[in-house]
Amino acid sequence: MKKIFAAVVTILILTTAVVIAAPPQFDTPYIGNSYRLTLHKRTCPSVWQMWVEHQVPFNTREEAIAQGYHPCGNCRP
Ligand SMILES: [Zn+2]
């Protein structure tokens, strides 16, 4: 039982450490998260917590919404 508990704790620590901060990869006014299908302003702090691989550039919010993205509740693009 103790071994399972230790394994779960280790996994939790590892997954939290995986959260990497990276600046926006694009100069477009909007950046989408292809994993969660959320749309953010480039200045939103959430963009910094996004995996680089998940960042999608958008010039207009209409373009993103047409592709199924939902506006972020924090930055309200
Ligand atoms: Zn946002």
N, CA, C, O and the ligand as a Tripos MOL2 file, in Angstrom:
@<TRIPOS>MOLECULE
protein
  309   307    78     0     0
PROTEIN
NO_CHARGES

@<TRIPOS>ATOM
      1 N           0.8390   -1.2100    0.0000 N.3       1 MET1
      2 CA          0.0000    0.0000    0.0000 C.3       1 MET1
      3 C           0.8710    1.2560    0.0000 C.2       1 MET1
      4 O           0.6090    2.2170   -0.7240 O.2       1 MET1
      5 N           1.9180    1.2210    0.8360 N.am      2 LYS2
      6 CA          2.7910    2.3970    0.9370 C.3       2 LYS2
      7 C           3.4810    2.6840   -0.3830 C.2       2 LYS2
      8 O           3.7250    3.8370   -0.7380 O.2       2 LYS2
      9 N           3.7930    1.6130   -1.1060 N.am      3 LYS3
     10 CA          4.4790    1.7810   -2.3880 C.3       3 LYS3
     11 C           3.5780    2.4940   -3.3950 C.2       3 LYS3
     12 O           4.0200    3.3620   -4.1470 O.2       3 LYS3
     13 N           2.2900    2.0980   -3.3870 N.am      4 ILE4
     14 CA          1.3350    2.7390   -4.3130 C.3       4 ILE4
     15 C           1.2150    4.2210   -3.9800 C.2       4 ILE4
     16 O           1.2140    5.0690   -4.8730 O.2       4 ILE4
     17 N           1.1130    4.5260   -2.6860 N.am      5 PHE5
     18 CA          0.9980    5.9180   -2.2590 C.3       5 PHE5
     19 C           2.2180    6.7210   -2.7110 C.2       5 PHE5
     20 O           2.0850    7.8340   -3.2210 O.2       5 PHE5
     21 N           3.3900    6.1550   -2.5210 N.am      6 ALA6
     22 CA          4.6290    6.8290   -2.9200 C.3       6 ALA6
     23 C           4.6590    7.0630   -4.4280 C.2       6 ALA6
     24 O           5.1170    8.1070   -4.8940 O.2       6 ALA6
     25 N           4.1700    6.0850   -5.1820 N.am      7 ALA7
     26 CA          4.1510    6.2210   -6.6370 C.3       7 ALA7
     27 C           3.2160    7.3470   -7.0600 C.2       7 ALA7
     28 O           3.5400    8.1370   -7.9480 O.2       7 ALA7
     29 N           2.0420    7.4140   -6.4100 N.am      8 VAL8
     30 CA          1.0750    8.4690   -6.7490 C.3       8 VAL8
     31 C           1.6690    9.8450   -6.4380 C.2       8 VAL8
     32 O           1.5390   10.7730   -7.2360 O.2       8 VAL8
     33 N           2.3150    9.9770   -5.2870 N.am      9 VAL9
     34 CA          2.9260   11.2550   -4.9050 C.3       9 VAL9
     35 C           4.0110   11.6380   -5.9180 C.2       9 VAL9
     36 O           4.1060   12.7970   -6.3240 O.2       9 VAL9
     37 N           4.8180   10.6700   -6.3180 N.am     10 THR10
     38 CA          5.8800   10.9410   -7.2930 C.3      10 THR10
     39 C           5.2920   11.4310   -8.6110 C.2      10 THR10
     40 O           5.7900   12.3850   -9.2080 O.2      10 THR10
     41 N           4.2250   10.7660   -9.0590 N.am     11 ILE11
     42 CA          3.5890   11.1650  -10.3240 C.3      11 ILE11
     43 C           3.0530   12.5980  -10.2130 C.2      11 ILE11
     44 O           3.2020   13.3990  -11.1360 O.2      11 ILE11
     45 N           2.4240   12.9100   -9.0650 N.am     12 LEU12
     46 CA          1.8830   14.2590   -8.8680 C.3      12 LEU12
     47 C           2.9920   15.3080   -8.9350 C.2      12 LEU12
     48 O           2.8340   16.3480   -9.5750 O.2      12 LEU12
     49 N           4.1040   15.0300   -8.2780 N.am     13 ILE13
     50 CA          5.2240   15.9780   -8.2670 C.3      13 ILE13
     51 C           5.7640   16.1620   -9.6820 C.2      13 ILE13
     52 O           6.0440   17.2820  -10.1070 O.2      13 ILE13
     53 N           5.9070   15.0510  -10.4080 N.am     14 LEU14
     54 CA          6.4450   15.1210  -11.7660 C.3      14 LEU14
     55 C           5.5300   15.9130  -12.6890 C.2      14 LEU14
     56 O           6.0070   16.7260  -13.4810 O.2      14 LEU14
     57 N           4.2080   15.6850  -12.6000 N.am     15 THR15
     58 CA          3.2890   16.3680  -13.5180 C.3      15 THR15
     59 C           3.2330   17.8610  -13.2130 C.2      15 THR15
     60 O           3.0420   18.6610  -14.1290 O.2      15 THR15
     61 N           3.3950   18.2580  -11.9430 N.am     16 THR16
     62 CA          3.3810   19.6960  -11.6320 C.3      16 THR16
     63 C           4.6510   20.3410  -12.1560 C.2      16 THR16
     64 O           4.6270   21.4810  -12.6210 O.2      16 THR16
     65 N           5.7590   19.6180  -12.0830 N.am     17 ALA17
     66 CA          7.0350   20.1770  -12.5160 C.3      17 ALA17
     67 C           7.0800   20.3500  -14.0280 C.2      17 ALA17
     68 O           7.8800   21.1260  -14.5500 O.2      17 ALA17
     69 N           6.1980   19.6090  -14.7370 N.am     18 VAL18
     70 CA          6.2050   19.6460  -16.1990 C.3      18 VAL18
     71 C           5.6470   20.9710  -16.7310 C.2      18 VAL18
     72 O           5.9090   21.3470  -17.8740 O.2      18 VAL18
     73 N           4.8700   21.6800  -15.8890 N.am     19 VAL19
     74 CA          4.3090   22.9690  -16.3150 C.3      19 VAL19
     75 C           5.4530   23.9440  -16.5920 C.2      19 VAL19
     76 O           6.1550   24.3870  -15.6830 O.2      19 VAL19
     77 N           5.6150   24.2560  -17.8480 N.am     20 ILE20
     78 CA          6.7230   25.1280  -18.2290 C.3      20 ILE20
     79 C           6.1920   26.4820  -18.6810 C.2      20 ILE20
     80 O           5.1370   26.5680  -19.3110 O.2      20 ILE20
     81 N           6.9120   27.5080  -18.3630 N.am     21 ALA21
     82 CA          6.5370   28.8460  -18.7910 C.3      21 ALA21
     83 C           7.3280   29.2210  -20.0230 C.2      21 ALA21
     84 O           8.5580   29.1600  -20.0280 O.2      21 ALA21
     85 N           6.6160   29.6100  -21.0710 N.am     22 ALA22
     86 CA          7.2710   30.0340  -22.3050 C.3      22 ALA22
     87 C           6.5320   31.2450  -22.8510 C.2      22 ALA22
     88 O           5.3020   31.2780  -22.8120 O.2      22 ALA22
     89 N           7.2410   32.2270  -23.3520 N.am     23 PRO23
     90 CA          6.5740   33.4070  -23.9110 C.3      23 PRO23
     91 C           5.8000   33.0440  -25.1610 C.2      23 PRO23
     92 O           6.0650   32.0020  -25.7600 O.2      23 PRO23
     93 N           4.8290   33.8880  -25.5820 N.am     24 PRO24
     94 CA          4.0650   33.6070  -26.8040 C.3      24 PRO24
     95 C           5.0130   33.3930  -27.9790 C.2      24 PRO24
     96 O           5.9980   34.1120  -28.1420 O.2      24 PRO24
     97 N           4.6930   32.3890  -28.7930 N.am     25 GLN25
     98 CA          5.5620   32.0320  -29.9200 C.3      25 GLN25
     99 C           5.2330   32.8110  -31.1880 C.2      25 GLN25
    100 O           5.9530   32.7180  -32.1810 O.2      25 GLN25
    101 N           4.1400   33.5830  -31.1540 N.am     26 PHE26
    102 CA          3.7020   34.2850  -32.3680 C.3      26 PHE26
    103 C           3.4400   35.7550  -32.0650 C.2      26 PHE26
    104 O           3.2090   36.1230  -30.9140 O.2      26 PHE26
    105 N           3.4760   36.5980  -33.1040 N.am     27 ASP27
    106 CA          3.2390   38.0310  -32.9350 C.3      27 ASP27
    107 C           1.7920   38.4140  -33.2220 C.2      27 ASP27
    108 O           1.4490   39.5970  -33.2310 O.2      27 ASP27
    109 N           0.9420   37.4120  -33.4560 N.am     28 THR28
    110 CA         -0.4490   37.7090  -33.7770 C.3      28 THR28
    111 C          -1.1760   38.2220  -32.5220 C.2      28 THR28
    112 O          -0.7780   37.8960  -31.4050 O.2      28 THR28
    113 N          -2.2420   39.0240  -32.7010 N.am     29 PRO29
    114 CA         -2.9630   39.5760  -31.5380 C.3      29 PRO29
    115 C          -3.6270   38.4990  -30.6850 C.2      29 PRO29
    116 O          -3.8420   38.7000  -29.4890 O.2      29 PRO29
    117 N          -3.9510   37.3650  -31.2850 N.am     30 TYR30
    118 CA         -4.6210   36.2800  -30.5560 C.3      30 TYR30
    119 C          -3.8290   34.9840  -30.6830 C.2      30 TYR30
    120 O          -3.1960   34.7140  -31.7040 O.2      30 TYR30
    121 N          -3.8830   34.1870  -29.6060 N.am     31 ILE31
    122 CA         -3.2330   32.8770  -29.6340 C.3      31 ILE31
    123 C          -4.2050   31.8420  -29.0820 C.2      31 ILE31
    124 O          -4.7550   31.9970  -27.9920 O.2      31 ILE31
    125 N          -4.4000   30.7890  -29.8570 N.am     32 GLY32
    126 CA         -5.3070   29.7280  -29.4420 C.3      32 GLY32
    127 C          -4.5400   28.5780  -28.8080 C.2      32 GLY32
    128 O          -3.3580   28.3690  -29.0770 O.2      32 GLY32
    129 N          -5.2530   27.8310  -27.9510 N.am     33 ASN33
    130 CA         -4.7060   26.6160  -27.3550 C.3      33 ASN33
    131 C          -5.3600   25.4390  -28.0670 C.2      33 ASN33
    132 O          -6.5410   25.1570  -27.8640 O.2      33 ASN33
    133 N          -4.5870   24.7580  -28.8990 N.am     34 SER34
    134 CA         -5.1430   23.6790  -29.7180 C.3      34 SER34
    135 C          -5.5430   22.4730  -28.8870 C.2      34 SER34
    136 O          -6.2850   21.6180  -29.3700 O.2      34 SER34
    137 N          -5.0710   22.3810  -27.6480 N.am     35 TYR35
    138 CA         -5.4000   21.2490  -26.7740 C.3      35 TYR35
    139 C          -6.7420   21.4710  -26.0810 C.2      35 TYR35
    140 O          -7.5750   20.5670  -26.0160 O.2      35 TYR35
    141 N          -6.9430   22.6890  -25.5620 N.am     36 ARG36
    142 CA         -8.1990   22.9950  -24.8650 C.3      36 ARG36
    143 C          -9.1990   23.7390  -25.7280 C.2      36 ARG36
    144 O         -10.3340   23.9640  -25.3090 O.2      36 ARG36
    145 N          -8.7910   24.1230  -26.9240 N.am     37 LEU37
    146 CA         -9.6170   24.9110  -27.8470 C.3      37 LEU37
    147 C         -10.0880   26.2100  -27.1990 C.2      37 LEU37
    148 O         -11.2540   26.5880  -27.3120 O.2      37 LEU37
    149 N          -9.1610   26.8870  -26.5160 N.am     38 THR38
    150 CA         -9.4790   28.1990  -25.9600 C.3      38 THR38
    151 C          -8.6900   29.2610  -26.7170 C.2      38 THR38
    152 O          -7.5920   29.0120  -27.2170 O.2      38 THR38
    153 N          -9.2820   30.4530  -26.7880 N.am     39 LEU39
    154 CA         -8.6440   31.5610  -27.4880 C.3      39 LEU39
    155 C          -8.2490   32.6300  -26.4770 C.2      39 LEU39
    156 O          -9.0310   32.9850  -25.5960 O.2      39 LEU39
    157 N          -7.0270   33.1390  -26.6120 N.am     40 HIS40
    158 CA         -6.5130   34.1500  -25.6780 C.3      40 HIS40
    159 C          -5.9590   35.3440  -26.4220 C.2      40 HIS40
    160 O          -5.5240   35.2480  -27.5700 O.2      40 HIS40
    161 N          -5.9870   36.5010  -25.7160 N.am     41 LYS41
    162 CA         -5.1980   37.6250  -26.2050 C.3      41 LYS41
    163 C          -3.7390   37.2550  -25.9830 C.2      41 LYS41
    164 O          -3.4150   36.4840  -25.0800 O.2      41 LYS41
    165 N          -2.8620   37.8120  -26.8140 N.am     42 ARG42
    166 CA         -1.4420   37.4820  -26.7070 C.3      42 ARG42
    167 C          -0.8890   37.8470  -25.3270 C.2      42 ARG42
    168 O           0.0770   37.2470  -24.8570 O.2      42 ARG42
    169 N          -1.5140   38.8390  -24.6850 N.am     43 THR43
    170 CA         -1.0200   39.3390  -23.4020 C.3      43 THR43
    171 C          -1.5180   38.5080  -22.2170 C.2      43 THR43
    172 O          -1.0910   38.7460  -21.0870 O.2      43 THR43
    173 N          -2.4150   37.5340  -22.4480 N.am     44 CYS44
    174 CA         -2.9910   36.7440  -21.3500 C.3      44 CYS44
    175 C          -1.9150   35.8700  -20.6800 C.2      44 CYS44
    176 O          -1.1160   35.2330  -21.3650 O.2      44 CYS44
    177 N          -1.9010   35.8450  -19.3410 N.am     45 PRO45
    178 CA         -0.9270   35.0060  -18.6300 C.3      45 PRO45
    179 C          -1.0450   33.5260  -18.9750 C.2      45 PRO45
    180 O          -0.0720   32.7800  -18.8720 O.2      45 PRO45
    181 N          -2.2460   33.1020  -19.3860 N.am     46 SER46
    182 CA         -2.4460   31.6910  -19.7350 C.3      46 SER46
    183 C          -1.5700   31.2700  -20.9130 C.2      46 SER46
    184 O          -1.1880   30.1060  -21.0270 O.2      46 SER46
    185 N          -1.2540   32.2240  -21.7860 N.am     47 VAL47
    186 CA         -0.4300   31.9000  -22.9520 C.3      47 VAL47
    187 C           0.9540   31.4210  -22.4900 C.2      47 VAL47
    188 O           1.5650   30.5490  -23.1080 O.2      47 VAL47
    189 N           1.4240   32.0060  -21.3990 N.am     48 TRP48
    190 CA          2.7450   31.6480  -20.8810 C.3      48 TRP48
    191 C           2.7610   30.2490  -20.2820 C.2      48 TRP48
    192 O           3.8190   29.6280  -20.1790 O.2      48 TRP48
    193 N           1.5950   29.7500  -19.8870 N.am     49 GLN49
    194 CA          1.5240   28.4210  -19.2830 C.3      49 GLN49
    195 C           1.1980   27.3570  -20.3180 C.2      49 GLN49
    196 O           1.1120   26.1680  -20.0090 O.2      49 GLN49
    197 N           1.0200   27.8060  -21.5460 N.am     50 MET50
    198 CA          0.6210   26.8950  -22.6190 C.3      50 MET50
    199 C           1.8510   26.1880  -23.1930 C.2      50 MET50
    200 O           2.9150   26.7920  -23.3300 O.2      50 MET50
    201 N           1.7000   24.9300  -23.5200 N.am     51 TRP51
    202 CA          2.7650   24.2310  -24.2300 C.3      51 TRP51
    203 C           2.9860   24.9220  -25.5640 C.2      51 TRP51
    204 O           2.0340   25.3140  -26.2390 O.2      51 TRP51
    205 N           4.2400   25.0660  -25.9350 N.am     52 VAL52
    206 CA          4.5800   25.7090  -27.2000 C.3      52 VAL52
    207 C           3.8840   24.9920  -28.3580 C.2      52 VAL52
    208 O           3.4190   25.6250  -29.3060 O.2      52 VAL52
    209 N           3.8220   23.6550  -28.2630 N.am     53 GLU53
    210 CA          3.2140   22.8480  -29.3270 C.3      53 GLU53
    211 C           1.7120   23.1210  -29.4610 C.2      53 GLU53
    212 O           1.1240   22.8600  -30.5110 O.2      53 GLU53
    213 N           1.0910   23.6480  -28.3960 N.am     54 HIS54
    214 CA         -0.3550   23.8730  -28.4200 C.3      54 HIS54
    215 C          -0.7250   25.2830  -28.8810 C.2      54 HIS54
    216 O          -1.9050   25.5820  -29.0620 O.2      54 HIS54
    217 N           0.2670   26.1470  -29.0730 N.am     55 GLN55
    218 CA         -0.0360   27.5270  -29.4440 C.3      55 GLN55
    219 C          -0.3490   27.6370  -30.9350 C.2      55 GLN55
    220 O           0.3970   27.1470  -31.7820 O.2      55 GLN55
    221 N          -1.4790   28.2970  -31.2340 N.am     56 VAL56
    222 CA         -1.9170   28.4880  -32.6150 C.3      56 VAL56
    223 C          -2.1380   29.9870  -32.8400 C.2      56 VAL56
    224 O          -2.8860   30.6100  -32.0860 O.2      56 VAL56
    225 N          -1.5060   30.5790  -33.8580 N.am     57 PRO57
    226 CA         -1.6630   32.0200  -34.0860 C.3      57 PRO57
    227 C          -2.9790   32.3620  -34.7820 C.2      57 PRO57
    228 O          -3.4060   31.6630  -35.7010 O.2      57 PRO57
    229 N          -3.6170   33.4470  -34.3310 N.am     58 PHE58
    230 CA         -4.8280   33.9600  -35.0010 C.3      58 PHE58
    231 C          -4.7320   35.4750  -35.1100 C.2      58 PHE58
    232 O          -4.3260   36.1500  -34.1640 O.2      58 PHE58
    233 N          -5.1130   36.0100  -36.2840 N.am     59 ASN59
    234 CA         -5.1140   37.4660  -36.4610 C.3      59 ASN59
    235 C          -6.4240   38.0890  -36.0110 C.2      59 ASN59
    236 O          -6.4460   39.2360  -35.5660 O.2      59 ASN59
    237 N          -7.5240   37.3350  -36.1250 N.am     60 THR60
    238 CA         -8.8260   37.8400  -35.6910 C.3      60 THR60
    239 C          -9.4990   36.7870  -34.8130 C.2      60 THR60
    240 O          -9.2460   35.5910  -34.9590 O.2      60 THR60
    241 N         -10.3610   37.2450  -33.8970 N.am     61 ARG61
    242 CA        -11.0570   36.2940  -33.0240 C.3      61 ARG61
    243 C         -12.1120   35.5130  -33.8130 C.2      61 ARG61
    244 O         -12.4280   34.3710  -33.4790 O.2      61 ARG61
    245 N         -12.6620   36.1520  -34.8800 N.am     62 GLU62
    246 CA        -13.6770   35.4950  -35.6990 C.3      62 GLU62
    247 C         -13.1060   34.2370  -36.3580 C.2      62 GLU62
    248 O         -13.7620   33.1980  -36.4400 O.2      62 GLU62
    249 N         -11.8570   34.3710  -36.8260 N.am     63 GLU63
    250 CA        -11.1650   33.2500  -37.4680 C.3      63 GLU63
    251 C         -11.0650   32.0650  -36.4990 C.2      63 GLU63
    252 O         -11.2990   30.9190  -36.8830 O.2      63 GLU63
    253 N         -10.7180   32.3530  -35.2510 N.am     64 ALA64
    254 CA        -10.5520   31.3020  -34.2520 C.3      64 ALA64
    255 C         -11.8950   30.6700  -33.8890 C.2      64 ALA64
    256 O         -12.0060   29.4490  -33.7750 O.2      64 ALA64
    257 N         -12.9210   31.5210  -33.7080 N.am     65 ILE65
    258 CA        -14.2380   31.0090  -33.3120 C.3      65 ILE65
    259 C         -14.8200   30.1390  -34.4160 C.2      65 ILE65
    260 O         -15.4910   29.1430  -34.1450 O.2      65 ILE65
    261 N         -14.5540   30.5280  -35.6860 N.am     66 ALA66
    262 CA        -15.0090   29.7320  -36.8290 C.3      66 ALA66
    263 C         -14.3820   28.3390  -36.8090 C.2      66 ALA66
    264 O         -14.9420   27.3940  -37.3650 O.2      66 ALA66
    265 N         -13.2120   28.2140  -36.1650 N.am     67 GLN67
    266 CA        -12.5440   26.9130  -36.0880 C.3      67 GLN67
    267 C         -12.8560   26.1850  -34.7850 C.2      67 GLN67
    268 O         -12.2270   25.1750  -34.4660 O.2      67 GLN67
    269 N         -13.8340   26.7020  -34.0280 N.am     68 GLY68
    270 CA        -14.2930   25.9940  -32.8380 C.3      68 GLY68
    271 C         -13.6330   26.4080  -31.5370 C.2      68 GLY68
    272 O         -13.8110   25.7350  -30.5220 O.2      68 GLY68
    273 N         -12.8720   27.5030  -31.5370 N.am     69 TYR69
    274 CA        -12.2250   27.9610  -30.3100 C.3      69 TYR69
    275 C         -13.1910   28.7910  -29.4690 C.2      69 TYR69
    276 O         -14.0350   29.5100  -30.0020 O.2      69 TYR69
    277 N         -13.0540   28.6800  -28.1310 N.am     70 HIS70
    278 CA        -13.8920   29.4340  -27.2010 C.3      70 HIS70
    279 C         -13.0490   30.5170  -26.5350 C.2      70 HIS70
    280 O         -11.9040   30.2670  -26.1560 O.2      70 HIS70
    281 N         -13.6130   31.7290  -26.3880 N.am     71 PRO71
    282 CA        -12.8510   32.8080  -25.7600 C.3      71 PRO71
    283 C         -12.5220   32.4980  -24.3000 C.2      71 PRO71
    284 O         -13.3430   31.9340  -23.5760 O.2      71 PRO71
    285 N         -11.3270   32.8670  -23.8810 N.am     72 CYS72
    286 CA        -10.8770   32.6680  -22.5000 C.3      72 CYS72
    287 C         -11.6990   33.5440  -21.5590 C.2      72 CYS72
    288 O         -12.0290   34.6790  -21.9020 O.2      72 CYS72
    289 N         -12.0300   33.0300  -20.3850 N.am     73 GLY73
    290 CA        -12.8330   33.7680  -19.4240 C.3      73 GLY73
    291 C         -12.0500   34.8490  -18.6990 C.2      73 GLY73
    292 O         -12.6480   35.7510  -18.1130 O.2      73 GLY73
    293 N         -10.7250   34.7780  -18.7250 N.am     74 ASN74
    294 CA         -9.8980   35.7620  -18.0230 C.3      74 ASN74
    295 C          -9.5970   36.9800  -18.8840 C.2      74 ASN74
    296 O          -9.8450   38.1140  -18.4740 O.2      74 ASN74
    297 N          -9.0610   36.7450  -20.0810 N.am     75 CYS75
    298 CA         -8.6500   37.8940  -20.9090 C.3      75 CYS75
    299 C          -9.7820   38.3630  -21.8160 C.2      75 CYS75
    300 O          -9.6870   39.4360  -22.4120 O.2      75 CYS75
    301 N         -10.8400   37.5830  -21.9300 N.am     76 ARG76
    302 CA        -12.0190   37.9280  -22.7450 C.3      76 ARG76
    303 C         -11.6580   38.5140  -24.1160 C.2      76 ARG76
    304 O         -11.8940   39.6960  -24.3630 O.2      76 ARG76
    305 N         -11.0920   37.7020  -24.9990 N.am     77 PRO77
    306 CA        -10.7240   38.2100  -26.3290 C.3      77 PRO77
    307 C         -11.9590   38.4930  -27.1980 C.2      77 PRO77
    308 O         -11.8220   38.9240  -28.3430 O.2      77 PRO77
    309 ZN         -6.7830   34.1800  -21.7140 Zn       78 ZN78
@<TRIPOS>BOND
     1     1     2 1
     2     2     3 1
     3     3     4 2
     4     3     5 am
     5     5     6 1
     6     6     7 1
     7     7     8 2
     8     7     9 am
     9     9    10 1
    10    10    11 1
    11    11    12 2
    12    11    13 am
    13    13    14 1
    14    14    15 1
    15    15    16 2
    16    15    17 am
    17    17    18 1
    18    18    19 1
    19    19    20 2
    20    19    21 am
    21    21    22 1
    22    22    23 1
    23    23    24 2
    24    23    25 am
    25    25    26 1
    26    26    27 1
    27    27    28 2
    28    27    29 am
    29    29    30 1
    30    30    31 1
    31    31    32 2
    32    31    33 am
    33    33    34 1
    34    34    35 1
    35    35    36 2
    36    35    37 am
    37    37    38 1
    38    38    39 1
    39    39    40 2
    40    39    41 am
    41    41    42 1
    42    42    43 1
    43    43    44 2
    44    43    45 am
    45    45    46 1
    46    46    47 1
    47    47    48 2
    48    47    49 am
    49    49    50 1
    50    50    51 1
    51    51    52 2
    52    51    53 am
    53    53    54 1
    54    54    55 1
    55    55    56 2
    56    55    57 am
    57    57    58 1
    58    58    59 1
    59    59    60 2
    60    59    61 am
    61    61    62 1
    62    62    63 1
    63    63    64 2
    64    63    65 am
    65    65    66 1
    66    66    67 1
    67    67    68 2
    68    67    69 am
    69    69    70 1
    70    70    71 1
    71    71    72 2
    72    71    73 am
    73    73    74 1
    74    74    75 1
    75    75    76 2
    76    75    77 am
    77    77    78 1
    78    78    79 1
    79    79    80 2
    80    79    81 am
    81    81    82 1
    82    82    83 1
    83    83    84 2
    84    83    85 am
    85    85    86 1
    86    86    87 1
    87    87    88 2
    88    87    89 am
    89    89    90 1
    90    90    91 1
    91    91    92 2
    92    91    93 am
    93    93    94 1
    94    94    95 1
    95    95    96 2
    96    95    97 am
    97    97    98 1
    98    98    99 1
    99    99   100 2
   100    99   101 am
   101   101   102 1
   102   102   103 1
   103   103   104 2
   104   103   105 am
   105   105   106 1
   106   106   107 1
   107   107   108 2
   108   107   109 am
   109   109   110 1
   110   110   111 1
   111   111   112 2
   112   111   113 am
   113   113   114 1
   114   114   115 1
   115   115   116 2
   116   115   117 am
   117   117   118 1
   118   118   119 1
   119   119   120 2
   120   119   121 am
   121   121   122 1
   122   122   123 1
   123   123   124 2
   124   123   125 am
   125   125   126 1
   126   126   127 1
   127   127   128 2
   128   127   129 am
   129   129   130 1
   130   130   131 1
   131   131   132 2
   132   131   133 am
   133   133   134 1
   134   134   135 1
   135   135   136 2
   136   135   137 am
   137   137   138 1
   138   138   139 1
   139   139   140 2
   140   139   141 am
   141   141   142 1
   142   142   143 1
   143   143   144 2
   144   143   145 am
   145   145   146 1
   146   146   147 1
   147   147   148 2
   148   147   149 am
   149   149   150 1
   150   150   151 1
   151   151   152 2
   152   151   153 am
   153   153   154 1
   154   154   155 1
   155   155   156 2
   156   155   157 am
   157   157   158 1
   158   158   159 1
   159   159   160 2
   160   159   161 am
   161   161   162 1
   162   162   163 1
   163   163   164 2
   164   163   165 am
   165   165   166 1
   166   166   167 1
   167   167   168 2
   168   167   169 am
   169   169   170 1
   170   170   171 1
   171   171   172 2
   172   171   173 am
   173   173   174 1
   174   174   175 1
   175   175   176 2
   176   175   177 am
   177   177   178 1
   178   178   179 1
   179   179   180 2
   180   179   181 am
   181   181   182 1
   182   182   183 1
   183   183   184 2
   184   183   185 am
   185   185   186 1
   186   186   187 1
   187   187   188 2
   188   187   189 am
   189   189   190 1
   190   190   191 1
   191   191   192 2
   192   191   193 am
   193   193   194 1
   194   194   195 1
   195   195   196 2
   196   195   197 am
   197   197   198 1
   198   198   199 1
   199   199   200 2
   200   199   201 am
   201   201   202 1
   202   202   203 1
   203   203   204 2
   204   203   205 am
   205   205   206 1
   206   206   207 1
   207   207   208 2
   208   207   209 am
   209   209   210 1
   210   210   211 1
   211   211   212 2
   212   211   213 am
   213   213   214 1
   214   214   215 1
   215   215   216 2
   216   215   217 am
   217   217   218 1
   218   218   219 1
   219   219   220 2
   220   219   221 am
   221   221   222 1
   222   222   223 1
   223   223   224 2
   224   223   225 am
   225   225   226 1
   226   226   227 1
   227   227   228 2
   228   227   229 am
   229   229   230 1
   230   230   231 1
   231   231   232 2
   232   231   233 am
   233   233   234 1
   234   234   235 1
   235   235   236 2
   236   235   237 am
   237   237   238 1
   238   238   239 1
   239   239   240 2
   240   239   241 am
   241   241   242 1
   242   242   243 1
   243   243   244 2
   244   243   245 am
   245   245   246 1
   246   246   247 1
   247   247   248 2
   248   247   249 am
   249   249   250 1
   250   250   251 1
   251   251   252 2
   252   251   253 am
   253   253   254 1
   254   254   255 1
   255   255   256 2
   256   255   257 am
   257   257   258 1
   258   258   259 1
   259   259   260 2
   260   259   261 am
   261   261   262 1
   262   262   263 1
   263   263   264 2
   264   263   265 am
   265   265   266 1
   266   266   267 1
   267   267   268 2
   268   267   269 am
   269   269   270 1
   270   270   271 1
   271   271   272 2
   272   271   273 am
   273   273   274 1
   274   274   275 1
   275   275   276 2
   276   275   277 am
   277   277   278 1
   278   278   279 1
   279   279   280 2
   280   279   281 am
   281   281   282 1
   282   282   283 1
   283   283   284 2
   284   283   285 am
   285   285   286 1
   286   286   287 1
   287   287   288 2
   288   287   289 am
   289   289   290 1
   290   290   291 1
   291   291   292 2
   292   291   293 am
   293   293   294 1
   294   294   295 1
   295   295   296 2
   296   295   297 am
   297   297   298 1
   298   298   299 1
   299   299   300 2
   300   299   301 am
   301   301   302 1
   302   302   303 1
   303   303   304 2
   304   303   305 am
   305   305   306 1
   306   306   307 1
   307   307   308 2
@<TRIPOS>SUBSTRUCTURE
     1 MET1         2 RESIDUE 1 A MET
     2 LYS2         6 RESIDUE 1 A LYS
     3 LYS3        10 RESIDUE 1 A LYS
     4 ILE4        14 RESIDUE 1 A ILE
     5 PHE5        18 RESIDUE 1 A PHE
     6 ALA6        22 RESIDUE 1 A ALA
     7 ALA7        26 RESIDUE 1 A ALA
     8 VAL8        30 RESIDUE 1 A VAL
     9 VAL9        34 RESIDUE 1 A VAL
    10 THR10       38 RESIDUE 1 A THR
    11 ILE11       42 RESIDUE 1 A ILE
    12 LEU12       46 RESIDUE 1 A LEU
    13 ILE13       50 RESIDUE 1 A ILE
    14 LEU14       54 RESIDUE 1 A LEU
    15 THR15       58 RESIDUE 1 A THR
    16 THR16       62 RESIDUE 1 A THR
    17 ALA17       66 RESIDUE 1 A ALA
    18 VAL18       70 RESIDUE 1 A VAL
    19 VAL19       74 RESIDUE 1 A VAL
    20 ILE20       78 RESIDUE 1 A ILE
    21 ALA21       82 RESIDUE 1 A ALA
    22 ALA22       86 RESIDUE 1 A ALA
    23 PRO23       90 RESIDUE 1 A PRO
    24 PRO24       94 RESIDUE 1 A PRO
    25 GLN25       98 RESIDUE 1 A GLN
    26 PHE26      102 RESIDUE 1 A PHE
    27 ASP27      106 RESIDUE 1 A ASP
    28 THR28      110 RESIDUE 1 A THR
    29 PRO29      114 RESIDUE 1 A PRO
    30 TYR30      118 RESIDUE 1 A TYR
    31 ILE31      122 RESIDUE 1 A ILE
    32 GLY32      126 RESIDUE 1 A GLY
    33 ASN33      130 RESIDUE 1 A ASN
    34 SER34      134 RESIDUE 1 A SER
    35 TYR35      138 RESIDUE 1 A TYR
    36 ARG36      142 RESIDUE 1 A ARG
    37 LEU37      146 RESIDUE 1 A LEU
    38 THR38      150 RESIDUE 1 A THR
    39 LEU39      154 RESIDUE 1 A LEU
    40 HIS40      158 RESIDUE 1 A HIS
    41 LYS41      162 RESIDUE 1 A LYS
    42 ARG42      166 RESIDUE 1 A ARG
    43 THR43      170 RESIDUE 1 A THR
    44 CYS44      174 RESIDUE 1 A CYS
    45 PRO45      178 RESIDUE 1 A PRO
    46 SER46      182 RESIDUE 1 A SER
    47 VAL47      186 RESIDUE 1 A VAL
    48 TRP48      190 RESIDUE 1 A TRP
    49 GLN49      194 RESIDUE 1 A GLN
    50 MET50      198 RESIDUE 1 A MET
    51 TRP51      202 RESIDUE 1 A TRP
    52 VAL52      206 RESIDUE 1 A VAL
    53 GLU53      210 RESIDUE 1 A GLU
    54 HIS54      214 RESIDUE 1 A HIS
    55 GLN55      218 RESIDUE 1 A GLN
    56 VAL56      222 RESIDUE 1 A VAL
    57 PRO57      226 RESIDUE 1 A PRO
    58 PHE58      230 RESIDUE 1 A PHE
    59 ASN59      234 RESIDUE 1 A ASN
    60 THR60      238 RESIDUE 1 A THR
    61 ARG61      242 RESIDUE 1 A ARG
    62 GLU62      246 RESIDUE 1 A GLU
    63 GLU63      250 RESIDUE 1 A GLU
    64 ALA64      254 RESIDUE 1 A ALA
    65 ILE65      258 RESIDUE 1 A ILE
    66 ALA66      262 RESIDUE 1 A ALA
    67 GLN67      266 RESIDUE 1 A GLN
    68 GLY68      270 RESIDUE 1 A GLY
    69 TYR69      274 RESIDUE 1 A TYR
    70 HIS70      278 RESIDUE 1 A HIS
    71 PRO71      282 RESIDUE 1 A PRO
    72 CYS72      286 RESIDUE 1 A CYS
    73 GLY73      290 RESIDUE 1 A GLY
    74 ASN74      294 RESIDUE 1 A ASN
    75 CYS75      298 RESIDUE 1 A CYS
    76 ARG76      302 RESIDUE 1 A ARG
    77 PRO77      306 RESIDUE 1 A PRO
    78 ZN78       309 GROUP 0 **** ****
